[in-house]
Amino acid sequence: MWEVLNDLSYWHWFILGLVLLILEAFGAAGFVLGASIGSLATGLIVWISGGMSWEAQVIIGAILATACSIVYWRFFKADLQESDRPELNQKTAQFIGRKLTLKKDIDFEGRIQIGDTFWKVKSESSLKEGDIVEVVSVDETTLNIQKV
């Protein structure tokens, strides 16, 4: 059974690497990218070395696939990168510092319209229609406001 592996060459590693890259292109979300790069690198090593036993090839392939996967997940994965706009998908956080004019009285809690959406608001004091308020903080979907 293992005799088939005696014919393992660099072309097998290149083909495996390309097949894994194609799978990655279909949406593997980075799960096979390290193995793909490791396979391509193994093919390159086998090609440069002029050939080696299949056992050595498999060990090198496994080590490189693991190392490339760790490097990818540690340093290049987009979820780990810091955004220059961390509030981008946090709509309420985008309102902090915004000034608004009240269109009706608010007794400590109420609702105000910003754009086409109504937002729950809280205040430490009663506010009157026409008061200019500022959003000072947010609690989940509630805007905390105070009079300017």
DSSP file (Angstrom, degrees, kcal/mol; ACC not computed):
  #  RESIDUE AA STRUCTURE BP1 BP2  ACC     N-H-->O    O-->H-N    N-H-->O    O-->H-N    TCO  KAPPA ALPHA  PHI   PSI    X-CA   Y-CA   Z-CA
    1    1 A M    >         0   0    0      0, 0.0     3,-0.9     0, 0.0     4,-0.3   0.000 360.0 360.0 360.0 -42.2    0.0    0.0    0.0
    2    2 A W  G >   +     0   0    0      1,-0.2     3,-0.8     2,-0.2     4,-0.5   0.564 360.0  86.1 -77.5  -8.1    2.8    2.5    0.9
    3    3 A E  G >  S+     0   0    0      1,-0.2     3,-1.1     2,-0.2     4,-0.4   0.814  79.4  64.1 -62.5 -29.4    4.6    1.7   -2.3
    4    4 A V  G X  S+     0   0    0     -3,-0.9     3,-1.3     1,-0.3    -1,-0.2   0.857  95.5  58.8 -61.8 -35.3    2.5    4.3   -4.1
    5    5 A L  G X  S+     0   0    0     -3,-0.8     3,-1.8    -4,-0.3    -1,-0.3   0.681  86.4  76.5 -70.7 -16.9    4.0    7.0   -1.9
    6    6 A N  G <  S+     0   0    0     -3,-1.1    -1,-0.3    -4,-0.5    -2,-0.2   0.756  91.8  55.6 -64.0 -22.1    7.5    6.1   -3.2
    7    7 A D  G <  S+     0   0    0     -3,-1.3    -1,-0.3    -4,-0.4     2,-0.2   0.288  77.0 133.5 -92.1   9.9    6.7    8.0   -6.4
    8    8 A L    <   +     0   0    0     -3,-1.8    44,-0.3     3,-0.1     2,-0.2  -0.427  31.1 169.2 -64.7 127.4    5.8   11.2   -4.5
    9    9 A S    >>  -     0   0    0     -2,-0.2     4,-1.1    42,-0.1     3,-0.7  -0.744  51.3 -89.1-132.5-180.0    7.4   14.2   -6.2
   10   10 A Y  H 3> S+     0   0    0      1,-0.2     4,-2.4    -2,-0.2     5,-0.2   0.813 119.8  64.3 -63.2 -30.0    7.3   18.0   -6.2
   11   11 A W  H 3> S+     0   0    0      1,-0.2     4,-2.6     2,-0.2    -1,-0.2   0.872  98.4  54.6 -62.4 -35.2    4.5   18.0   -8.8
   12   12 A H  H <> S+     0   0    0     -3,-0.7     4,-2.5     2,-0.2    -1,-0.2   0.902 109.6  47.0 -63.5 -40.7    2.2   16.3   -6.3
   13   13 A W  H  X S+     0   0    0     -4,-1.1     4,-2.7     2,-0.2    -2,-0.2   0.898 112.0  49.9 -68.8 -40.4    2.9   19.0   -3.8
   14   14 A F  H  X S+     0   0    0     -4,-2.4     4,-2.3     2,-0.2    -2,-0.2   0.920 112.6  47.3 -63.1 -42.9    2.3   21.8   -6.3
   15   15 A I  H  X S+     0   0    0     -4,-2.6     4,-2.7     2,-0.2     5,-0.2   0.924 112.5  49.2 -65.0 -43.8   -0.9   20.2   -7.5
   16   16 A L  H  X S+     0   0    0     -4,-2.5     4,-2.4     1,-0.2    -2,-0.2   0.928 111.2  50.4 -60.1 -44.4   -2.1   19.8   -3.8
   17   17 A G  H  X S+     0   0    0     -4,-2.7     4,-2.0     1,-0.2    -2,-0.2   0.906 112.2  46.6 -60.6 -42.6   -1.2   23.4   -3.1
   18   18 A L  H  X S+     0   0    0     -4,-2.3     4,-2.3     2,-0.2    -1,-0.2   0.893 111.0  51.5 -67.8 -40.2   -3.1   24.7   -6.1
   19   19 A V  H  X S+     0   0    0     -4,-2.7     4,-2.3     1,-0.2    -2,-0.2   0.915 111.1  48.4 -62.2 -41.8   -6.2   22.5   -5.3
   20   20 A L  H  X S+     0   0    0     -4,-2.4     4,-2.2     2,-0.2    -2,-0.2   0.873 109.5  52.6 -66.7 -36.3   -6.2   23.9   -1.8
   21   21 A L  H  X S+     0   0    0     -4,-2.0     4,-2.0     2,-0.2    -2,-0.2   0.894 108.9  50.4 -64.0 -39.2   -5.9   27.5   -3.2
   22   22 A I  H  X S+     0   0    0     -4,-2.3     4,-1.1     2,-0.2    -2,-0.2   0.921 109.9  49.8 -64.2 -43.2   -8.9   26.8   -5.4
   23   23 A L  H  < S+     0   0    0     -4,-2.3     3,-0.4     1,-0.2     5,-0.4   0.894 109.3  52.5 -60.8 -38.9  -10.8   25.5   -2.3
   24   24 A E  H >X S+     0   0    0     -4,-2.2     3,-1.7     1,-0.2     4,-0.9   0.882 103.9  56.6 -63.3 -38.0   -9.8   28.7   -0.5
   25   25 A A  H 3< S+     0   0    0     -4,-2.0    -1,-0.2     1,-0.3    -2,-0.2   0.775  98.4  62.2 -65.6 -25.3  -11.1   30.8   -3.3
   26   26 A F  T 3< S-     0   0    0     -4,-1.1    -1,-0.3    -3,-0.4    -2,-0.2   0.381 133.1 -81.1 -83.1   5.1  -14.5   29.1   -2.9
   27   27 A G  T <4 S+     0   0    0     -3,-1.7    -3,-0.2    -4,-0.1    -2,-0.2   0.836  73.6 148.7 107.5  39.2  -14.8   30.5    0.6
   28   28 A A    ><  -     0   0    0     -4,-0.9     3,-1.6    -5,-0.4    -4,-0.1   0.510  54.4-133.2 -80.0  -2.6  -12.8   28.5    3.1
   29   29 A A  T 3   -     0   0    0     -5,-0.4    -5,-0.1     1,-0.3    -4,-0.1   0.806  67.0 -50.7  57.6  35.6  -12.2   31.7    5.1
   30   30 A G  T 3> S+     0   0    0     -6,-0.2     4,-0.6    47,-0.0    -1,-0.3   0.416 108.0 119.1  90.5  -2.5   -8.5   31.0    5.6
   31   31 A F  T <4 S+     0   0    0     -3,-1.6     4,-0.2     1,-0.2    -2,-0.1   0.803  86.7  27.4 -71.8 -27.7   -8.8   27.5    6.9
   32   32 A V  T  > S+     0   0    0    -12,-0.1     4,-2.3     2,-0.1    -1,-0.2   0.390  96.2  92.4-111.9   2.5   -6.8   25.9    4.1
   33   33 A L  H  > S+     0   0    0      1,-0.2     4,-2.6     2,-0.2     5,-0.2   0.918  87.7  48.0 -63.9 -43.6   -4.6   28.8    3.1
   34   34 A G  H  X S+     0   0    0     -4,-0.6     4,-2.5     1,-0.2    34,-0.2   0.904 112.8  48.3 -63.6 -41.6   -1.8   27.8    5.5
   35   35 A A  H  > S+     0   0    0     -4,-0.2     4,-2.2     2,-0.2    -1,-0.2   0.875 111.3  51.7 -66.1 -36.3   -1.9   24.2    4.2
   36   36 A S  H  X S+     0   0    0     -4,-2.3     4,-2.4     2,-0.2    -2,-0.2   0.948 112.4  43.5 -64.5 -49.4   -1.9   25.4    0.6
   37   37 A I  H  X S+     0   0    0     -4,-2.6     4,-2.5     1,-0.2    -2,-0.2   0.894 113.6  52.7 -64.3 -39.1    1.2   27.6    1.2
   38   38 A G  H  X S+     0   0    0     -4,-2.5     4,-2.1    -5,-0.2    -1,-0.2   0.882 109.6  49.0 -62.9 -38.6    2.9   24.8    3.1
   39   39 A S  H  X S+     0   0    0     -4,-2.2     4,-2.4     2,-0.2    -2,-0.2   0.916 111.8  47.9 -67.5 -43.3    2.2   22.4    0.2
   40   40 A L  H  X S+     0   0    0     -4,-2.4     4,-2.0     2,-0.2    -2,-0.2   0.907 112.9  48.8 -63.5 -41.2    3.6   24.8   -2.3
   41   41 A A  H  X S+     0   0    0     -4,-2.5     4,-2.4     2,-0.2    -1,-0.2   0.880 110.0  51.9 -65.8 -38.1    6.7   25.5   -0.2
   42   42 A T  H  X S+     0   0    0     -4,-2.1     4,-2.8     2,-0.2     5,-0.2   0.917 108.4  51.3 -63.9 -42.7    7.2   21.7    0.3
   43   43 A G  H  X S+     0   0    0     -4,-2.4     4,-2.3     1,-0.2    -2,-0.2   0.898 110.2  49.6 -59.1 -41.0    7.0   21.2   -3.5
   44   44 A L  H  X S+     0   0    0     -4,-2.0     4,-2.7     2,-0.2    -2,-0.2   0.911 111.4  48.3 -65.0 -43.0    9.6   24.0   -3.9
   45   45 A I  H  X S+     0   0    0     -4,-2.4     4,-2.5     2,-0.2     6,-0.2   0.920 112.9  47.7 -63.6 -44.0   11.9   22.3   -1.3
   46   46 A V  H  X>S+     0   0    0     -4,-2.8     5,-1.4     2,-0.2     4,-0.9   0.897 113.3  49.0 -64.5 -39.5   11.6   18.9   -2.9
   47   47 A W  H  <5S+     0   0    0     -4,-2.3     3,-0.5    -5,-0.2    -2,-0.2   0.932 113.9  44.6 -65.2 -46.6   12.3   20.4   -6.4
   48   48 A I  H  <5S+     0   0    0     -4,-2.7    -2,-0.2     1,-0.2    -1,-0.2   0.882 112.7  51.6 -66.4 -37.9   15.4   22.3   -5.2
   49   49 A S  H  <5S-     0   0    0     -4,-2.5    -1,-0.2    -5,-0.2    -2,-0.2   0.658 109.8-121.7 -76.0 -13.8   16.7   19.3   -3.2
   50   50 A G  T  <5S-     0   0    0     -4,-0.9    -3,-0.2    -3,-0.5    -4,-0.1   0.591  70.1 -42.3  84.7   9.6   16.4   17.0   -6.2
   51   51 A G      < -     0   0    0     -5,-1.4     2,-0.3    -6,-0.2   -42,-0.1  -0.181  57.8-164.7 115.3 153.0   14.1   14.6   -4.4
   52   52 A M        -     0   0    0    -44,-0.3    -2,-0.0    -2,-0.1     5,-0.0  -0.952  40.0 -65.5-160.0 171.2   13.8   13.0   -1.0
   53   53 A S     >  -     0   0    0     -2,-0.3     4,-2.1     1,-0.1     5,-0.1  -0.229  43.7-118.9 -64.8 155.0   12.0   10.1    0.7
   54   54 A W  H  > S+     0   0    0      1,-0.2     4,-2.5     2,-0.2     5,-0.2   0.840 113.6  58.3 -65.7 -30.9    8.2   10.4    0.9
   55   55 A E  H  > S+     0   0    0      2,-0.2     4,-2.3     1,-0.2    -1,-0.2   0.931 107.8  45.4 -62.8 -45.2    8.5   10.2    4.7
   56   56 A A  H  > S+     0   0    0      1,-0.2     4,-2.7     2,-0.2     5,-0.2   0.891 112.3  52.6 -64.9 -38.9   10.7   13.3    4.8
   57   57 A Q  H  X S+     0   0    0     -4,-2.1     4,-2.8     2,-0.2    -2,-0.2   0.919 110.3  46.9 -62.4 -44.0    8.4   15.1    2.3
   58   58 A V  H  X S+     0   0    0     -4,-2.5     4,-2.6     2,-0.2    -1,-0.2   0.903 113.0  48.9 -66.7 -40.6    5.3   14.4    4.5
   59   59 A I  H  X S+     0   0    0     -4,-2.3     4,-2.5     2,-0.2    -2,-0.2   0.942 114.0  45.5 -64.6 -46.6    7.0   15.6    7.6
   60   60 A I  H  X S+     0   0    0     -4,-2.7     4,-2.8     1,-0.2     5,-0.2   0.918 113.5  51.0 -61.9 -42.9    8.3   18.8    6.0
   61   61 A G  H  X S+     0   0    0     -4,-2.8     4,-2.6    -5,-0.2    -2,-0.2   0.908 111.3  47.2 -60.3 -43.5    4.8   19.3    4.5
   62   62 A A  H  X S+     0   0    0     -4,-2.6     4,-2.2     2,-0.2     5,-0.2   0.917 113.8  47.2 -66.3 -42.8    3.1   18.9    7.8
   63   63 A I  H  X S+     0   0    0     -4,-2.5     4,-2.7     2,-0.2    -2,-0.2   0.935 115.4  44.9 -64.6 -45.8    5.5   21.2    9.6
   64   64 A L  H  X S+     0   0    0     -4,-2.8     4,-2.9     2,-0.2     5,-0.2   0.897 112.4  51.2 -67.1 -39.6    5.3   23.9    6.9
   65   65 A A  H  X S+     0   0    0     -4,-2.6     4,-2.0    -5,-0.2    -1,-0.2   0.921 113.8  45.0 -62.6 -42.8    1.5   23.7    6.7
   66   66 A T  H  X S+     0   0    0     -4,-2.2     4,-2.4    -5,-0.2    -2,-0.2   0.931 115.1  47.3 -65.9 -45.5    1.2   24.0   10.5
   67   67 A A  H  X S+     0   0    0     -4,-2.7     4,-2.5     1,-0.2    -2,-0.2   0.923 113.0  48.2 -63.7 -44.2    3.7   26.9   10.6
   68   68 A C  H  X S+     0   0    0     -4,-2.9     4,-2.4   -34,-0.2    -1,-0.2   0.885 111.6  50.7 -64.8 -37.8    2.0   28.8    7.7
   69   69 A S  H  X S+     0   0    0     -4,-2.0     4,-2.7    -5,-0.2     5,-0.2   0.920 111.2  47.8 -65.0 -43.5   -1.4   28.3    9.3
   70   70 A I  H  X S+     0   0    0     -4,-2.4     4,-2.2     2,-0.2     5,-0.2   0.928 112.5  48.8 -63.4 -44.9   -0.2   29.7   12.7
   71   71 A V  H  X>S+     0   0    0     -4,-2.5     4,-2.6     2,-0.2     5,-0.6   0.922 113.0  48.4 -61.3 -43.8    1.5   32.6   11.0
   72   72 A Y  I  X>S+     0   0    0     -4,-2.4     4,-1.8     1,-0.2     5,-1.4   0.959 115.5  42.1 -61.9 -51.6   -1.6   33.4    9.0
   73   73 A W  I  <5S+     0   0    0     -4,-2.7    -1,-0.2     1,-0.2    -2,-0.2   0.802 119.2  46.0 -68.5 -28.1   -4.0   33.2   12.0
   74   74 A R  I  <5S+     0   0    0     -4,-2.2    -1,-0.2    -5,-0.2    -2,-0.2   0.892 130.5  11.8 -81.2 -40.3   -1.6   35.1   14.2
   75   75 A F  I  <5S+     0   0    0     -4,-2.6    -3,-0.2    -5,-0.2    -2,-0.2   0.723 128.9  35.7-114.8 -25.2   -0.6   38.0   12.0
   76   76 A F  I  <<S+     0   0    0     -4,-1.8    -3,-0.2    -5,-0.6    -4,-0.1   0.589  73.8 117.4-114.0 -11.4   -2.7   38.3    8.9
   77   77 A K    > < -     0   0    0     -5,-1.4     3,-1.5     1,-0.2     4,-0.5  -0.402  61.3-138.1 -63.5 129.9   -6.2   37.3    9.8
   78   78 A A  G >  S+     0   0    0      1,-0.3     3,-1.1     2,-0.2    -1,-0.2   0.796  98.7  64.7 -62.0 -31.3   -8.5   40.4    9.3
   79   79 A D  G 3  S+     0   0    0      1,-0.3    -1,-0.3     3,-0.0    -2,-0.1   0.763 102.5  50.3 -64.7 -22.6  -10.4   39.8   12.5
   80   80 A L  G <  S+     0   0    0     -3,-1.5     2,-0.3     2,-0.1    -1,-0.3   0.563  90.2  97.1 -92.1  -9.5   -7.3   40.4   14.5
   81   81 A Q  S <  S-     0   0    0     -3,-1.1     2,-0.3    -4,-0.5    -5,-0.0  -0.600  77.2-120.3 -83.6 140.8   -6.4   43.7   12.8
   82   82 A E        -     0   0    0     -2,-0.3     2,-0.2     1,-0.0    -2,-0.1  -0.588  25.5-132.3 -80.7 140.3   -7.4   46.9   14.4
   83   83 A S        -     0   0    0     -2,-0.3    -1,-0.0     1,-0.1     4,-0.0  -0.622   8.0-140.5 -90.8 149.0   -9.7   49.2   12.5
   84   84 A D  S    S+     0   0    0      1,-0.3    -1,-0.1    -2,-0.2     3,-0.1   0.552 106.9  40.6 -81.5  -6.7   -9.1   52.9   12.0
   85   85 A R    >   +     0   0    0      1,-0.1     3,-1.9     2,-0.0    -1,-0.3  -0.587  67.1 166.7-135.4  73.0  -12.9   53.2   12.5
   86   86 A P  T 3  S+     0   0    0      0, 0.0     3,-0.4     0, 0.0    -1,-0.1   0.715  76.6  58.0 -64.4 -19.9  -13.9   50.8   15.3
   87   87 A E  T >  S+     0   0    0      1,-0.2     3,-1.8     2,-0.1     7,-0.2   0.384  73.6 109.0 -88.4   5.2  -17.4   52.4   15.6
   88   88 A L  T <  S+     0   0    0     -3,-1.9    -1,-0.2     1,-0.3     6,-0.1   0.863  88.2  29.7 -52.8 -46.2  -18.2   51.7   12.0
   89   89 A N  T 3  S+     0   0    0     -3,-0.4     2,-0.6    -4,-0.2    -1,-0.3   0.190 103.4  85.5-101.3  16.2  -20.8   49.0   12.7
   90   90 A Q    <>  -     0   0    0     -3,-1.8     4,-1.2     1,-0.2     3,-0.5  -0.811  57.3-176.0-116.3  87.2  -21.9   50.4   16.0
   91   91 A K  T >4 S+     0   0    0     -2,-0.6     3,-0.6     1,-0.3     4,-0.5   0.863  79.6  52.0 -55.5 -42.8  -24.5   52.9   15.0
   92   92 A T  G >4 S+     0   0    0      1,-0.2     3,-1.5     2,-0.2     4,-0.4   0.880 104.0  56.9 -65.5 -36.2  -25.1   54.2   18.5
   93   93 A A  G >4 S+     0   0    0     -3,-0.5     3,-0.9     1,-0.3    -1,-0.2   0.785  97.7  63.7 -64.8 -25.8  -21.4   54.9   19.2
   94   94 A Q  G << S+     0   0    0     -4,-1.2    -1,-0.3    -3,-0.6    -2,-0.2   0.695  95.2  60.9 -70.5 -17.6  -21.4   57.1   16.1
   95   95 A F  G X  S+     0   0    0     -3,-1.5     3,-2.6    -4,-0.5    40,-0.4   0.630  72.6 117.7 -85.4 -13.5  -23.8   59.5   17.8
   96   96 A I  T <  S+     0   0    0     -3,-0.9    40,-0.2    -4,-0.4     3,-0.1  -0.340  84.2  16.4 -60.0 127.7  -21.5   60.3   20.8
   97   97 A G  T 3  S+     0   0    0     38,-3.4    -1,-0.3     1,-0.3     2,-0.2   0.282  93.4 134.4  92.5  -9.3  -20.8   64.0   20.6
   98   98 A R    <   -     0   0    0     -3,-2.6    37,-2.2    37,-0.2     2,-0.4  -0.532  47.3-142.0 -76.8 138.5  -23.7   64.8   18.3
   99   99 A K  E     -A  134   0A   0     -2,-0.2     2,-0.3    35,-0.2    35,-0.2  -0.838  22.2-179.6-103.5 138.6  -25.8   67.8   19.2
  100  100 A L  E     -A  133   0A   0     33,-2.9    33,-3.1    -2,-0.4     2,-0.5  -0.936  26.3-130.1-135.1 154.3  -29.6   67.7   18.6
  101  101 A T  E     -A  132   0A   0     -2,-0.3    31,-0.2    31,-0.2     2,-0.2  -0.934  31.9-124.5-105.7 125.6  -32.5   70.0   19.2
  102  102 A L        -     0   0    0     29,-2.7    28,-2.4    -2,-0.5     3,-0.1  -0.447  17.3-166.2 -71.8 139.1  -35.4   68.4   21.0
  103  103 A K  S    S+     0   0    0     26,-0.2     2,-0.3     1,-0.2    26,-0.1   0.480  75.5  17.5-101.5  -7.4  -38.8   68.5   19.3
  104  104 A K  S    S-     0   0    0     24,-0.1    -1,-0.2     0, 0.0    26,-0.1  -0.980  93.8 -80.8-156.4 162.7  -40.7   67.5   22.4
  105  105 A D        -     0   0    0     -2,-0.3     2,-0.4    24,-0.1    23,-0.2  -0.277  36.6-157.7 -64.9 148.3  -40.3   67.4   26.2
  106  106 A I  E     -B  127   0A   0     21,-2.6    21,-3.3     4,-0.1     2,-1.0  -0.989   7.1-158.6-130.9 123.1  -38.4   64.5   27.8
  107  107 A D  E    S-B  126   0A   0      2,-0.7     2,-2.3    -2,-0.4    19,-0.2  -0.768  72.6 -60.4-101.5  86.2  -38.8   63.6   31.4
  108  108 A F  E    S+     0   0A   0     -2,-1.0    15,-3.0    17,-0.6     2,-0.3  -0.112 130.2  38.7  68.5 -40.3  -35.6   61.6   32.2
  109  109 A E  E    S+B  122   0A   0     -2,-2.3    -2,-0.7    13,-0.2     2,-0.3  -0.983  72.3 116.9-136.6 149.8  -36.5   59.0   29.5
  110  110 A G  E     -B  121   0A   0     11,-2.1    11,-2.9    -2,-0.3     2,-0.4  -0.952  51.1 -85.8-177.8-162.3  -38.0   59.3   26.1
  111  111 A R  E     -B  120   0A   0     -2,-0.3     2,-0.3     9,-0.2     9,-0.2  -0.993  29.5-174.1-134.7 140.7  -37.6   58.8   22.4
  112  112 A I  E     -B  119   0A   0      7,-2.4     7,-3.3    -2,-0.4     2,-0.6  -0.948  23.6-122.9-130.8 155.8  -36.1   61.1   19.7
  113  113 A Q  E     -B  118   0A   0     -2,-0.3     2,-0.5     5,-0.2     5,-0.2  -0.864  23.6-179.7-101.7 126.9  -35.9   60.8   16.0
  114  114 A I  E >  S-B  117   0A   0      3,-2.9     3,-1.7    -2,-0.6     2,-0.4  -0.976  70.0 -39.6-122.7 114.6  -32.5   60.9   14.3
  115  115 A G  T 3  S-     0   0    0     -2,-0.5    -2,-0.0     1,-0.2     0, 0.0  -0.574 124.6 -27.5  67.6-124.3  -32.8   60.6   10.6
  116  116 A D  T 3  S+     0   0    0     -2,-0.4     2,-0.4    -3,-0.1    -1,-0.2   0.212 122.8  85.4-107.0  14.6  -35.5   58.0    9.9
  117  117 A T  E <   -B  114   0A   0     -3,-1.7    -3,-2.9     2,-0.0     2,-0.4  -0.933  67.6-137.7-122.7 140.4  -35.0   56.1   13.2
  118  118 A F  E     -B  113   0A   0     -2,-0.4     2,-0.4    -5,-0.2    -5,-0.2  -0.813  24.0-163.4 -93.2 133.4  -36.4   56.6   16.7
  119  119 A W  E     -B  112   0A   0     -7,-3.3    -7,-2.4    -2,-0.4     2,-0.3  -0.929  20.4-121.0-120.6 141.3  -33.9   56.1   19.5
  120  120 A K  E     -Bc 111 142A   0     21,-0.7    23,-2.8    -2,-0.4     2,-0.3  -0.629  36.9-168.6 -76.1 134.9  -34.5   55.6   23.2
  121  121 A V  E     -Bc 110 143A   0    -11,-2.9   -11,-2.1    -2,-0.3     2,-0.3  -0.925  13.6-162.1-127.7 152.7  -32.8   58.4   25.3
  122  122 A K  E     -Bc 109 144A   0     21,-2.3    23,-3.1    -2,-0.3     2,-0.3  -0.975   9.1-177.4-130.5 146.7  -32.1   58.9   29.0
  123  123 A S  E     - c   0 145A   0    -15,-3.0    23,-0.1    -2,-0.3     4,-0.1  -0.973  33.5-132.1-140.7 154.3  -31.2   62.1   30.7
  124  124 A E  E    S+     0   0A   0     21,-0.5     2,-0.3    -2,-0.3    22,-0.1   0.549  94.6  27.7 -81.5  -7.7  -30.3   63.1   34.3
  125  125 A S  E    S-     0   0A   0    -17,-0.1   -17,-0.6   -19,-0.0     2,-0.2  -0.942  95.3 -86.2-145.2 165.8  -32.8   65.9   34.2
  126  126 A S  E     -B  107   0A   0     -2,-0.3     2,-0.4   -19,-0.2   -19,-0.2  -0.535  44.0-156.6 -73.1 141.5  -36.1   66.9   32.5
  127  127 A L  E     -B  106   0A   0    -21,-3.3   -21,-2.6    -2,-0.2     2,-0.2  -0.927   3.1-139.2-123.9 147.5  -35.6   68.5   29.2
  128  128 A K    >   -     0   0    0     -2,-0.4     3,-2.1   -23,-0.2   -26,-0.2  -0.669  33.9 -84.8-105.8 157.7  -37.9   70.9   27.3
  129  129 A E  T 3  S+     0   0    0      1,-0.3   -26,-0.2    -2,-0.2    -1,-0.1  -0.343 116.6  27.6 -56.3 135.3  -38.8   71.1   23.7
  130  130 A G  T 3  S+     0   0    0    -28,-2.4    -1,-0.3     1,-0.3   -27,-0.1   0.206  86.5 135.4  93.4 -15.5  -36.3   73.3   21.8
  131  131 A D    <   -     0   0    0     -3,-2.1   -29,-2.7   -30,-0.1     2,-0.6  -0.388  55.4-129.1 -64.2 142.5  -33.4   72.4   24.2
  132  132 A I  E     -A  101   0A   0    -31,-0.2    16,-2.8    -3,-0.1     2,-0.3  -0.855  34.1-176.9 -93.9 125.1  -30.1   71.6   22.5
  133  133 A V  E     -AD 100 147A   0    -33,-3.1   -33,-2.9    -2,-0.6     2,-0.4  -0.809  17.4-144.7-121.8 160.4  -28.7   68.4   23.9
  134  134 A E  E     -AD  99 146A   0     12,-2.6    12,-1.7    -2,-0.3     2,-0.7  -0.976  21.1-122.5-125.2 140.1  -25.6   66.4   23.3
  135  135 A V  E     + D   0 145A   0    -37,-2.2   -38,-3.4   -40,-0.4    10,-0.2  -0.731  33.8 174.2 -79.0 116.8  -25.2   62.6   23.2
  136  136 A V  E     -     0   0A   0      8,-2.8     2,-0.3    -2,-0.7    -1,-0.2   0.725  58.5 -15.6-100.7 -25.6  -22.6   61.9   25.9
  137  137 A S  E     - D   0 144A   0      7,-1.3     7,-2.9   -42,-0.0     2,-0.3  -0.967  59.1-128.2-164.2 174.3  -22.6   58.1   26.0
  138  138 A V  E     - D   0 143A   0     -2,-0.3     2,-0.5     5,-0.2     5,-0.2  -0.982   3.7-161.0-135.2 147.4  -24.5   55.0   24.9
  139  139 A D  E >  S- D   0 142A   0      3,-2.7     3,-2.5    -2,-0.3     2,-0.7  -0.905  70.0 -66.1-125.6  99.9  -25.8   51.9   26.7
  140  140 A E  T 3  S-     0   0    0     -2,-0.5   -48,-0.2     1,-0.3   -47,-0.1  -0.411 123.1  -9.3  54.6-100.9  -26.5   49.3   24.0
  141  141 A T  T 3  S+     0   0    0     -2,-0.7   -21,-0.7    -3,-0.1     2,-0.5   0.257 117.2  95.2-109.9  12.4  -29.4   51.0   22.1
  142  142 A T  E <   -cD 120 139A   0     -3,-2.5    -3,-2.7   -23,-0.1     2,-0.5  -0.898  63.3-145.9-107.5 130.4  -30.0   53.8   24.6
  143  143 A L  E     -cD 121 138A   0    -23,-2.8   -21,-2.3    -2,-0.5     2,-0.6  -0.809   8.3-145.9 -93.2 129.1  -28.5   57.2   24.0
  144  144 A N  E     -cD 122 137A   0     -7,-2.9    -8,-2.8    -2,-0.5    -7,-1.3  -0.852  26.6-176.4 -95.2 122.7  -27.5   59.2   27.2
  145  145 A I  E     -cD 123 135A   0    -23,-3.1   -21,-0.5    -2,-0.6     2,-0.3  -0.798  14.9-172.7-120.7 158.8  -28.0   62.9   26.6
  146  146 A Q  E     - D   0 134A   0    -12,-1.7   -12,-2.6    -2,-0.3     2,-0.1  -0.985  36.1 -94.6-145.8 155.1  -27.5   66.1   28.5
  147  147 A K  E       D   0 133A   0     -2,-0.3   -14,-0.3   -14,-0.2   -16,-0.0  -0.438 360.0 360.0 -69.8 139.3  -28.4   69.7   27.9
  148  148 A V              0   0    0    -16,-2.8    -1,-0.1    -2,-0.1   -15,-0.1   0.442 360.0 360.0 -83.2 360.0  -25.6   71.8   26.3
